[in-house]
Amino acid sequence: MIRRYRIRGGRPLRGAMRVPGDKSIGHRAIIFASLAEGRSTITGLSGGLDNLSTAQIFREMGVSIDLDDERAVVEGVGLDGLKMPKGALDCGNSGTTMRLVAGILSAQRFGTRLVGDESLTRRPMRRVVDPLRARGANIAGVSGPKEGEVYPPLSVAPLIDDEHLIALEYTSPVASAQVKSCLLLSGLWARGVTAISEPVLSRDHTERMMNALGVPIQVVGPMVVLDPVGWDRRWDGFTWHVPGDPSSAAFPMAAALLVPGSEVTLEGVCLNPTRTGLFDALRAMRAQLAFTPKGEAAGAEPIGDVTVTHGPLGPAMTGGELLTRMIDEVPAFCAVASAANGRSDVRDAHELRVKESDRLATSAGVLRAFGLDCTELDDGMHVHGGAKPHAAEVDSGGDHRIAMMAAVLGMACEGETVVHDVACVDTSFPGFASLMSSLGADITVEESE
Ligand code: S3P
């Protein structure tokens, strides 16, 4: 099935909406519920394909998961209850699924294989394979485009007899929550301490959940330490609500900032400070943003409503720690920066080259397709703001965030924009087009064989 968006721009966006549940939190909630002892209920899940891949993998290892759109009832099997799956475990498009599950499988007494779609098969896995091997895992990937790198499929041989994972003290060369979470999860089965440092603190959902469930972890400066000595290696099932995904909220926010006359409220969004870099960047651009805190959800995640009002924008510089806190929002940021009065910068963003697409190249390609000016850098981009976009016909390249970036730029143009290859949006934001329509956008979805 081929799907495209047809958009007639220039319609102001007004009203309130709830974006789908946070993808990162959803993966982790499913994982911790599967490893709990007893029943958990998770509400507010995104319904996106990436979270479904994680759920399906645990089902194939004997966990009963009754999933109905945004709600999952999970019968957890405990840390020693996973069963050998019949075939390869399919992670689809989801790098988070593959990297986090690799940590869990490395500690099991059965062998498995992790596979993914074409995009995932091009993504680097050495960042988890090397440290897992260093702690005794029998895990390997295959060679691929970059010499020395390791790619999916990943094969995991069982630990046998008296083999077990050992302590690990590891400094990750990249700020990556997937690497950190993979190693912390493997540490649940290790004989010894897991201590992970990273150059900049990446999203900390795993740490917050472990804390909430009584897993003995401690954050010591730039290091997170899991010391299982004396721990009873168990937690009970739980009831958690997944807050709205700030990475999805980024797109209606961007559209509101691009289209004059717009004012949009995104309800119940995750406001964990490791995820709010885009909001800080937008504030630096003097965007009108208002926050209403709404308490906590899913393992102590702060949540709130965010209202964004259209108005003039200045440029912003992003890089370093700020960039890590907005790593998935750079395509949305670039779209907004194109309307700012001056040059905005994205720096320290090498990691974007190994996401679902090379997001520096694909974001720059989308800007240019709309007649906007940017200079691609090795580690980022200059966005030369101020020009008015013209309607365009663009292809997402199969990357959900690039498809939504193009869609919001289309909403800012006079005339008709077509975005091809948008079925990928379902990985994180099912219902994107109808939610944007409910705010007043003129966007239709066309499907053909
Ligand atoms: C994620 C971590 C980030 C992010 C990804 C989700 C997670 O990736 O880009 O979309 O849920 O842990 P890295 O860990 O590769 O930075």
Boltz pocket constraint, residues with backbone or C-beta under 6 A from the ligand:
constraints:
  - pocket:
      binder: B
      contacts: [[A, 23], [A, 24], [A, 25], [A, 96], [A, 175], [A, 176], [A, 177], [A, 178], [A, 179], [A, 181], [A, 202], [A, 203], [A, 327], [A, 328], [A, 351]]
      max_distance: 6.0
